[in-house]
Amino acid sequence: MNAKGKGLNTVCTHIGELEDTVHKGAVSPLYMSTSYAFDDVDVKRYPRYFNTPNQEGLCKKIAALEHAESALIFGSGMAAVSTALLAFLRAGDHVVLQQTLYGGTYNLVTEEFDKYGISYSFTEGWQPKDFEEKIRDNTKVIYIETPSNPLLTITDIEGVASIAKKKGIISMIDNTFASPVNQNPIDFGIDIVIHSATKYMGGHSDICAGAVAASKEQINRIFHLAKNFGGSLSEYTVWLLERSIKTMGLRVKAQNENAMEMAKFLESHTDIDAVYYPGLTSHKDHELAKRQMKGFGGMLSFELKPYLDASLFQKSLKLIKSSMSLAGVESTVLSPSQTSHSLMSPEVRAQQGIKDGLIRFSVGIEEPEDLIEDIQNALAVVKNTSKTSV
């Protein structure tokens, strides 16, 4: 089936599916083999070469969702990030990266790139001019993340992509927080789109995977490095991910709606100091988010008033889980300073505005009134404890 002209949920459900020619089953068959014939075949298949039947089907689906020519899938989001970056960078090259960045990506760059002789610069902000100011003669890649993890900053995708094209630089984006449902960066001129497919693509907190979508030429370049790094997925995980993506449009739509309700509730609450969500009109980049996003996503973050214990608040939640990762159908919270951004120094976290009391909230598909009740009850516990300890 050709994805052109098809709606989101049709693409999620049908593009890339494999036909069960033997039993006529309604879902893609699972090909578990790690060994395939090499004589008298059109394709010499091998799992590490990303070309088994299930791998190829899933890549077609992800490429269609991101309006790309081609895609590759990886064993994790960081495998996708590292392979994409290193495919376009070598000793003597320079990369410009957004200041507000996922902690794992920041750690990859600061711990590993010096060993490869690759220099790097982090922007002072996330406006197009901030990226242009950091470009050098040897800059080969500009890397952005929007909405960013965990403060939901919004970067002008088209503005950055335009600068990159003008300078002959490859542009890359981590599109994980938005998902292909809410944002398609290739439509705004970005070259390479990266996902932690563990998150909204998987959506059930039971899959670890990564994805890259781009032109056939760029994916071919990434492939030649990827096959040497060996970051492929098991066939069963590939099959599960293809299955999970079928409901991504429905899940993310529900998460968008819930996150908006939760953001409005938290913003109006007297015990909340700040809320970071691009769907709020109070968000400094709300108008930009409206221009480049179809929905504002299921992620937000917030800070309690200083007199409230953020750690105790998280422990007091009963329905919302205090848990690592994000984007599952269940709502979760975590402290970025202790988890996703713990590899950053306290000084770097402070520069990015990540306070120890910041709480990242991945909103699930539960009824919003149940989530609100859970938060109110947890706040009551924290306030009562504070009064008792005085």
Residue pairs with C-beta under 8 A, 6 or more apart in sequence:
1 14
1 15
3 11
3 15
3 64
6 14
6 15
8 65
8 181
8 249
9 249
9 250
11 61
11 64
11 65
12 61
12 65
12 245
12 246
12 247
12 248
12 249
13 246
15 60
15 61
15 64
15 65
16 56
16 57
16 58
16 59
16 60
16 61
16 62
16 64
16 242
17 27
17 28
17 57
17 61
17 242
18 28
18 29
18 53
18 54
18 57
20 26
20 27
20 28
20 29
22 29
27 243
28 54
28 57
28 239
28 242
28 243
30 54
30 235
30 236
30 239
31 52
31 53
31 54
31 235
32 235
32 236
33 52
33 235
34 46
34 47
34 235
36 44
36 45
36 46
36 52
38 44
43 51
45 51
45 52
45 53
46 52
47 55
47 232
47 234
47 235
48 227
48 230
48 232
49 227
50 56
50 59
50 72
50 73
50 223
50 226
50 227
50 232
52 235
52 238
54 235
54 238
54 239
54 242
55 73
55 232
55 233
55 235
55 238
57 242
58 73
58 238
58 241
58 242
58 245
59 70
59 71
59 72
59 73
60 71
61 242
61 245
62 68
62 71
62 73
62 180
62 195
62 197
62 201
62 211
62 213
62 245
63 69
63 70
63 71
63 213
65 180
65 213
65 245
66 175
66 180
66 184
66 185
66 186
66 193
66 213
67 184
67 186
67 187
68 186
68 193
68 213
68 214
68 215
69 214
69 215
69 216
69 219
70 213
70 214
70 215
70 216
70 219
70 220
71 211
71 212
71 213
71 214
71 219
72 80
72 211
72 212
72 219
72 222
72 223
72 226
73 197
73 209
73 210
73 211
73 232
73 233
73 238
73 241
74 80
74 83
74 209
74 210
74 211
74 212
74 226
74 231
74 232
74 233
75 208
75 209
75 210
75 231
75 232
75 233
76 196
76 198
76 208
76 209
76 210
76 231
77 104
77 176
77 194
77 195
77 196
77 197
77 198
77 199
77 209
77 210
78 104
78 105
78 108
78 196
78 210
79 210
79 229
79 231
80 194
80 195
80 196
80 197
80 210
80 211
80 212
80 231
81 104
81 105
81 108
81 174
81 194
81 210
82 108
82 112
82 229
83 212
83 222
83 225
83 226
83 229
83 231
84 172
84 192
84 194
84 212
84 222
85 95
85 108
85 141
85 143
85 172
86 116
86 225
87 221
87 222
87 224
87 225
87 226
88 140
88 141
88 170
88 221
89 95
89 113
89 116
89 118
89 140
89 141
90 116
90 117
90 118
91 116
91 117
91 118
92 117
92 118
92 138
93 118
93 119
93 138
93 139
93 140
93 141
94 118
94 119
94 120
94 121
94 136
94 138
94 139
94 140
95 109
95 113
95 118
95 119
95 120
95 121
95 139
95 140
95 141
95 142
95 143
96 120
96 121
96 123
96 131
96 134
96 135
96 139
96 141
96 142
96 143
97 105
97 106
97 109
97 120
97 121
97 122
97 123
97 142
97 143
97 144
98 122
98 123
98 126
98 131
98 143
98 144
98 145
98 146
98 148
98 155
99 122
99 123
99 124
99 125
99 126
99 130
99 351
99 352
100 126
100 145
100 148
100 151
100 153
100 352
100 353
101 122
101 145
101 148
101 149
101 174
102 145
102 148
102 149
102 174
102 176
102 340
102 341
103 149
103 336
103 340
103 341
103 342
103 343
103 344
104 340
104 343
105 143
105 145
105 174
106 341
106 343
106 344
106 348
107 343
107 344
109 120
110 120
113 119
113 120
119 138
121 134
121 136
122 134
123 130
123 131
123 133
123 134
124 130
124 133
126 144
126 146
126 148
126 153
126 154
126 155
127 155
127 156
127 159
128 156
128 159
128 160
128 162
128 163
131 142
131 144
131 160
131 163
132 163
135 142
135 163
135 167
135 169
139 167
139 169
140 169
140 170
141 169
141 170
141 171
141 172
142 160
142 163
142 164
142 169
142 170
142 171
142 172
143 171
143 172
143 173
143 174
144 155
144 157
144 160
144 171
144 172
144 173
144 174
145 155
145 173
145 174
145 176
145 177
146 153
146 154
146 155
146 157
146 173
146 177
146 178
146 183
147 153
147 154
147 177
147 178
147 278
147 289
147 297
147 299
148 154
148 155
148 177
149 176
149 177
149 299
149 336
149 340
149 360
150 276
150 301
150 336
150 340
150 341
150 354
150 358
150 360
151 276
151 301
151 352
151 353
151 354
151 358
152 177
152 276
152 277
152 278
152 283
152 297
152 299
152 300
152 301
153 285
154 278
154 283
154 285
154 288
154 289
154 292
156 288
156 292
157 173
157 183
157 185
157 188
157 189
157 190
157 292
158 188
158 189
158 292
160 171
160 190
161 171
161 185
161 188
161 189
161 190
161 191
162 189
163 169
164 170
164 171
164 189
164 191
165 171
165 189
170 191
170 192
170 218
171 189
171 190
171 191
171 192
172 190
172 191
172 192
172 193
172 194
173 185
173 190
173 192
173 193
173 194
174 194
174 195
174 196
175 183
175 185
175 193
175 194
175 195
176 194
176 195
176 196
176 199
176 200
176 327
177 199
177 297
177 299
178 293
178 297
179 195
179 199
179 200
179 201
179 248
179 252
179 297
179 327
180 195
180 248
181 200
181 248
181 249
181 252
181 253
181 294
181 295
182 252
182 256
182 293
182 294
182 295
182 296
182 297
183 292
183 293
183 294
184 193
185 193
186 193
186 213
186 214
188 292
191 214
191 215
191 218
192 212
192 213
192 214
192 218
192 222
193 212
193 213
193 214
194 210
194 211
194 212
195 201
195 210
195 211
195 212
195 213
196 209
196 210
197 207
197 209
197 210
197 211
197 241
198 207
198 208
198 209
198 210
198 325
198 327
199 325
199 326
199 327
200 248
200 251
200 252
200 298
200 327
201 207
201 209
201 211
201 241
201 244
201 245
201 248
202 208
202 209
202 240
202 241
202 244
202 327
203 244
203 247
203 248
203 251
203 327
203 328
203 329
204 244
204 328
204 329
205 323
205 325
205 328
205 329
205 330
206 240
207 237
207 240
207 241
207 244
208 237
209 233
209 237
209 241
210 231
212 219
212 222
213 219
214 222
226 232
233 241
251 329
251 365
252 295
252 297
252 298
253 295
254 365
255 297
255 298
255 327
255 363
255 364
255 365
256 279
256 295
256 296
256 297
256 298
257 368
258 298
258 363
258 364
258 365
258 366
258 368
258 371
259 277
259 279
259 296
259 297
259 298
259 299
259 300
259 361
259 363
260 277
260 279
260 296
261 368
261 372
262 300
262 361
262 363
262 368
262 371
262 372
263 275
263 277
263 279
263 280
263 300
264 280
265 368
265 372
265 375
266 272
266 275
266 300
266 302
266 375
267 275
267 280
267 282
269 379
270 305
271 304
271 305
271 308
271 379
271 383
272 302
272 303
272 304
272 305
273 302
273 303
273 304
273 305
273 306
274 302
274 303
275 282
275 300
275 301
275 302
276 283
276 300
276 301
276 302
277 283
277 296
277 300
277 301
278 285
278 286
278 289
278 293
278 296
278 297
279 286
279 289
279 296
279 297
280 286
283 289
289 296
298 327
298 362
298 363
298 364
299 326
299 327
299 360
299 361
299 362
299 363
300 360
300 361
300 363
301 336
301 358
301 359
301 360
301 361
302 358
302 359
302 361
303 310
303 355
303 357
303 358
303 359
304 310
304 313
304 357
304 359
304 379
304 382
306 357
307 386
308 379
308 382
308 383
308 386
309 382
309 385
309 386
310 335
310 356
310 357
310 358
310 359
311 335
312 381
312 382
312 385
313 359
313 378
313 379
313 381
313 382
314 322
314 333
314 334
314 335
314 359
314 378
315 322
316 377
316 378
316 381
316 382
317 333
317 374
317 375
317 378
318 374
318 377
318 378
319 331
319 366
319 370
319 371
319 373
319 374
320 331
320 332
320 333
320 361
320 371
320 374
320 375
321 330
321 331
321 332
321 333
322 332
322 333
322 334
323 332
323 333
323 334
324 334
324 339
324 340
325 332
325 362
326 332
326 334
326 360
326 362
327 362
328 362
328 364
329 364
329 365
330 364
330 366
331 361
331 362
331 363
331 364
331 366
331 371
332 361
332 362
332 364
333 359
333 360
333 361
333 362
334 340
334 359
334 360
335 356
335 358
335 359
335 360
336 342
336 349
336 354
336 358
336 360
337 346
337 349
337 354
337 355
337 356
337 358
340 360
341 349
341 352
341 354
344 352
344 354
349 355
363 371
364 371
